[in-house]
Amino acid sequence: MPAIWVNPDDSLLMAYEVTGTPKGDYLRLRYYESVLHLKNGQVKDEHDIDRSFSISCEGTPSFESVTIVNGNIRDSEISMRFHFYEDMVKDQLAWGTLSNWSDWKAE
């Protein structure tokens, strides 16, 4: 199930787990200008997050906080929680921050 965050300017962020790909499961974020754009499938921007901890699967995202300066997704800080499989066996919780729509740091 995707996680959705509504910003003060009514733009939206969606985070979800991309599954069933040759490179394994990973997180994807999509940015929409409004609910209408979301309903019509009009994505303003998209960012795939490379896995940080697992060789096969990272997913189940949820938002902790989002700051977007002047409606510019490339001037932003997005904090999230997500899950990963440690040693492909044990489900673990992790935190990550995407800065300026390009720099991902997870812990």
KAHU-V776229 format. One record per residue. N is the residue number from 1. RES is the residue in one small letter. PHI is phi as a letter, one per 30 degrees, with the letter a starting at -180 (* if undefined). Layout:
# KAHU-V776229
N | RES | PHI
N | RES | PHI
This chain:
# KAHU-V776229
1 | m | *
2 | p | d
3 | a | c
4 | i | b
5 | w | b
6 | v | c
7 | n | d
8 | p | e
9 | d | d
10 | d | i
11 | s | d
12 | l | b
13 | l | c
14 | m | b
15 | a | b
16 | y | a
17 | e | c
18 | v | d
19 | t | b
20 | g | i
21 | t | c
22 | p | e
23 | k | c
24 | g | i
25 | d | c
26 | y | a
27 | l | c
28 | r | b
29 | l | c
30 | r | b
31 | y | c
32 | y | b
33 | e | d
34 | s | a
35 | v | d
36 | l | d
37 | h | d
38 | l | d
39 | k | e
40 | n | d
41 | g | i
42 | q | c
43 | v | d
44 | k | d
45 | d | a
46 | e | b
47 | h | b
48 | d | c
49 | i | c
50 | d | d
51 | r | d
52 | s | c
53 | f | b
54 | s | c
55 | i | d
56 | s | b
57 | c | a
58 | e | b
59 | g | a
60 | t | h
61 | p | d
62 | s | b
63 | f | d
64 | e | c
65 | s | a
66 | v | b
67 | t | b
68 | i | b
69 | v | d
70 | n | h
71 | g | i
72 | n | c
73 | i | d
74 | r | d
75 | d | b
76 | s | b
77 | e | b
78 | i | b
79 | s | c
80 | m | b
81 | r | c
82 | f | a
83 | h | c
84 | f | b
85 | y | c
86 | e | d
87 | d | h
88 | m | h
89 | v | b
90 | k | c
91 | d | d
92 | q | b
93 | l | c
94 | a | b
95 | w | b
96 | g | b
97 | t | b
98 | l | c
99 | s | c
100 | n | h
101 | w | i
102 | s | b
103 | d | c
104 | w | c
105 | k | b
106 | a | b
107 | e | b
